[in-house]
Amino acid sequence: MGRVEPIPVTLVTEPTRLLALGPDTALLRLPANSGHGHADGDYCIACAGRSDVRTMLFDLLEGAKQGLRPAFKNVVVDASAVADPGQVVAALTGKLPAQAMRDHTVARLFYLVG
């Protein structure tokens, strides 16, 4: 198997900064607090499962490998609804501990730009 080129990830934290996407760019939108009884920023296992950027990137990669979604060369992560985008940056730069093998895959194949 040949060497796989790392995939650049651009993080957008303001909705007005989201630009038109090219055909080789995948978009991930991280949701805000679901409003089910806790303040924004409080840890909630339900919200964490829906907004884990590493899990979402892994699922995106696997979907493309299996032909379930178009291939991509870039990813834009829209984190404009997230209370603390610093957590997203920490997840993408290896500052949060890996929880599963998928996190190591994401660390090898994706990198944060900008």
N, C-alpha and C positions, 0 to 999 in steps of 0.2 A: 504494500500500500504506500502511495506517495505521501510526501509531506503536505499537511494541510495548512494553508495560510490562516493566521489568526484573523478574526472578524472584528472590525472596529464597531464600538458601541458609542453612540452619542446620547448624552443625557440632556433632556429638556426639562427645565423646572418652571418655566413660564409659558402659559398657553399661547401667548402672542409670538413666541420664538419658534413655534413649530412651523417648519417650512414644507413646501411641496416635496414629496418623496419620489425618488427615482424608482424604476422598475426592479432594481436589484436590492431595494431597501425594505426591510421588514419593520413594522411598527408594533411596539408593545405599549399598552396604556396601563399604568399602575393605578388601581382604584383608590379612592379616598376611604375614610372610615365608613363602614357600612351603616353606622347609626344605630347599632343594636345595643346600646346601653353603656358605652364607655367614651371617654373623651379622646379626641384626636391625640395620637402619640402614645396612648396607653397600650401596653402589650396585650394582644388578643390572639389566641391561637387560630381562630377562624379568619381574622383579617390577615394574619401572617401567611397562612396557606394560600390566600388569594393573591397576595402581593409580593411573594418571594421572587425577586427578579432573577435569581439564579435558576430556580425551578422553571420559570417562564422561558428563559433563554434555552435551557436544556430541552424543554418541550418543543420549542420552535425548531431547534436543530434536528430533533428526532422526527418531527413532522415532515421536514424537508427531505431527510434521508429516506423516509418511507413513501415519499411521493404524495403525502396528504396535503401539502402546501407548496407553493412555489419556492424554488431555491432563492437564496439571498446572499449578498456579499457584504451588506452593512445592516446595522440595526439602530433604530432610534427608539429610545425609551422615554415615553412621556410620563414624567413624574410630577407634573404640575398640580395634581390633586393630592399628592402625598404630603403629610404634615412635616415630616423630617426627611428631606432628600439626602441628608448626610448618611443615613442608614443605607440608602441605595448605593451611594458612592462607596461606602465601607464594604458592602457586599461585592461590588464589582472590582475592588482593588485588593481583595484578600485580607481586609482588616477584620472581617467576621470569621469565626471558625467554620470550617466546612462541616456540614451536617450529614452529607451523603456523598457517594461516589460521583453523583451528577455535579456537585459543586466543584470537584477537581476537574472534571471534563470542561465545565464552563470556564474555569480559571485558565486552562490550557488553550482554549479555542476562541475566547473573546477578550477584548481589552477595551478599557475606557479611553476615549479620546477627548481632547479639549479641556 
